[in-house]
Amino acid sequence: MQQNQNLTVVVTGASSGVGLYAAKALIQRGWQVVMACRDLEKAKQAAQSLGMSPDRYTLMHIDLGSLESVRQFVKTFRESGKSLDALVCNAAVYLPLLKEPLRSPEGYELSVATNHLGHFLLCNLLLDDLKHSASDSARLIILGTVTANSKELGGKIPIPAPADLGNLEGFEAGFKAPISMIDGKPFKAGKAYKDSKLCNMITSRELHRRYHDSTGIVFNTLYPGCVADTPLFRNSYPLFQKIFPWFQKNITGGYVSQELAGERVAQVVADPQFKQSGVHWSWGNRQKEGRESFVQELSEKASDDRLAQRMWDLSEKLVAVK
Ligand code: NAP
């Protein structure tokens, strides 16, 4: 399946789950992969365990929870002299059992800091590098999710609450203690994750609106399916970790293997049929054999241009980028 011998992709959080398998699938398509990870030894062992050839990938350190680390990553990446043809914002933390928020070095609630603010800064800094890609279809892909899209059943589940940024009151007030939620309301750990993923989908739409016409870069999100057995759920109740994959396999039919999820990410990054920009790709929530991709409509909250511009402006302030 070798197609793109000289193209380079950065994949964040490639040390496990969807990101690891996406890296493998992109290598199989002939890409060079920069595995942008916070634990390089773990990433190296994960790559070896899948038989990924060491001359096809480079390990580079990034802690997306730290804005300084994101800036250092971009510096190291540029010093490497590599071109950038695609960026995959995949890393995430899900900390549903926290009663009190954890904080990033800058003092921001950790799941929004990692999943949204770190990636928001990374996207802004690497935009210039993507502009210089020799590829006729440079792409910036962010992982979205069903639970942050109230157009779908999974996004309506009120446990602990659906994704909702309110009027961004928490961001407006600086997003530091005692503030822990984007809407400024009391801390709900599971909702903080959903809110961060809603920000991911809004960021992608706003990138498309601002930069697609002038740069030709393709900006998309995707939902790869319910990959119920990745380490994303490691901070959930142990019983949930046992039951959830079984439930998704046998009851909802929503279960997708890590390998298939990684393959879907690779398709959206590399394949010609995913050249359309400004959309959210999905394969639905019932996984039948040979399921085709389609453009999934997003919720009003994710499609509200006024909210998106305000979220963008406030995020710029929080990460100090202009
Ligand atoms: P995962 O196996 O836990 O992978 C998450 C990755 O993010 C790991 O490599 C992790 O690194 C990395 N990471 C976490 N915090 C980081 C930080 N501060 N700096 C750098 N890297 C960090 O989870 P996954 O299920 O593959 O999730 C990948 C993406 O898919 C996420 O964006 C998630 O929202 C999305 N998604 C997942 C599902 C699903 O059902 N699993 C469904 C829809 C969307 P360590 O190995 O060091 O922890």
Boltz pocket constraint, residues with backbone or C-beta under 6 A from the ligand:
constraints:
  - pocket:
      binder: B
      contacts: [[A, 12], [A, 13], [A, 14], [A, 15], [A, 16], [A, 17], [A, 18], [A, 19], [A, 36], [A, 37], [A, 38], [A, 39], [A, 42], [A, 62], [A, 63], [A, 64], [A, 65], [A, 66], [A, 89], [A, 90], [A, 91], [A, 92], [A, 93], [A, 114], [A, 143], [A, 144], [A, 145], [A, 146], [A, 197], [A, 222], [A, 223], [A, 224], [A, 225], [A, 226], [A, 227], [A, 228], [A, 229], [A, 230], [A, 231], [A, 232], [A, 233]]
      max_distance: 6.0
